[in-house]
Amino acid sequence: MLYVRYYVHIIMSEVNDMTNINITNLRKNLFDYINQAVEFNDVINVNTKAGNAVIISEADYNGLMETLYLSRNREVKDEIVEGMKTPIEDCVEESAVEW
């Protein structure tokens, strides 16, 4: 049996700065802030007297949960790190991968 390993080359993009607001401004403009998180993947940091809360889109949340899940498995984590070290020229074209 032939096994082929496909390495995913992960390109890290710049991380946008977080939007910081207080709870009063959040209440006044909740719809706008939620749209900002969903449409533009903006991270909203809400400041309150009791502490802070963070608003992110469902897609970003799901991505974080998947990353945490994958990094719990040492073998998968090592393969991802190894794949990140692979030069882009050595990677397989996406069109050649059967999903």
C-alpha positions as CSV (number, residue, x, y, z in Angstrom):
1,M,0.0,0.0,0.0
2,L,1.3,3.5,-0.9
3,Y,1.0,6.3,1.5
4,V,1.5,9.9,0.4
5,R,1.9,12.7,3.0
6,Y,0.5,16.1,2.0
7,Y,2.0,18.9,3.9
8,V,0.0,22.1,4.5
9,H,2.0,25.2,4.2
10,I,0.5,27.6,6.7
11,I,1.0,31.3,6.0
12,M,0.5,33.4,9.1
13,S,-1.3,36.6,8.3
14,E,-1.0,39.8,10.3
15,V,-3.2,39.8,13.4
16,N,-5.5,42.8,13.5
17,D,-5.6,44.9,16.7
18,M,-8.5,44.4,19.0
19,T,-11.3,47.0,19.3
20,N,-11.6,48.1,22.9
21,I,-15.0,49.4,24.1
22,N,-16.8,49.8,27.4
23,I,-20.1,48.1,28.2
24,T,-22.1,51.2,27.8
25,N,-20.9,51.7,24.2
26,L,-21.5,48.1,23.5
27,R,-25.2,48.3,24.7
28,K,-25.7,51.4,22.5
29,N,-24.2,49.8,19.4
30,L,-24.5,46.1,19.9
31,F,-25.7,45.3,16.4
32,D,-22.8,47.2,14.8
33,Y,-20.2,45.5,17.0
34,I,-21.6,42.1,16.3
35,N,-21.5,42.8,12.5
36,Q,-18.0,44.0,12.8
37,A,-17.0,40.7,14.4
38,V,-18.8,38.6,11.9
39,E,-18.1,40.5,8.7
40,F,-14.6,41.7,9.3
41,N,-13.3,39.1,11.9
42,D,-12.7,42.0,14.3
43,V,-12.1,41.0,17.9
44,I,-14.0,43.2,20.4
45,N,-12.7,43.6,23.9
46,V,-15.5,44.8,26.2
47,N,-14.4,46.5,29.4
48,T,-16.6,46.3,32.5
49,K,-16.0,47.0,36.2
50,A,-16.1,43.3,36.9
51,G,-13.6,42.4,34.2
52,N,-13.3,42.1,30.5
53,A,-15.1,39.9,27.9
54,V,-14.1,39.2,24.3
55,I,-16.5,39.0,21.3
56,I,-15.4,37.0,18.2
57,S,-17.2,35.6,15.3
58,E,-18.5,32.0,15.3
59,A,-16.0,31.2,12.5
60,D,-13.1,32.5,14.6
61,Y,-14.3,30.6,17.6
62,N,-14.7,27.3,15.7
63,G,-11.1,27.8,14.3
64,L,-9.8,28.3,17.8
65,M,-11.5,25.2,19.0
66,E,-10.2,23.1,16.1
67,T,-6.7,24.4,16.8
68,L,-6.9,23.5,20.4
69,Y,-8.3,20.0,19.5
70,L,-5.5,19.4,17.0
71,S,-2.7,20.6,19.3
72,R,-3.8,18.1,22.0
73,N,-2.7,15.3,19.7
74,R,1.2,15.4,19.8
75,E,1.5,13.4,16.5
76,V,-0.7,15.8,14.6
77,K,0.9,18.8,16.2
78,D,4.4,17.6,15.2
79,E,3.2,17.0,11.6
80,I,1.8,20.5,11.4
81,V,5.1,22.0,12.7
82,E,7.0,19.8,10.2
83,G,4.7,20.9,7.4
84,M,5.2,24.6,8.3
85,K,9.0,24.1,7.8
86,T,8.5,22.6,4.3
87,P,9.4,25.1,1.6
88,I,6.4,26.1,-0.5
89,E,8.2,24.8,-3.6
90,D,8.1,21.3,-2.1
91,C,4.3,21.4,-1.4
92,V,1.7,19.7,-3.6
93,E,-0.6,21.9,-5.6
94,E,-4.1,22.1,-4.0
95,S,-5.7,20.9,-7.3
96,A,-3.6,17.6,-7.0
97,V,-5.1,16.8,-3.6
98,E,-8.2,14.6,-3.5
99,W,-10.3,15.6,-0.5
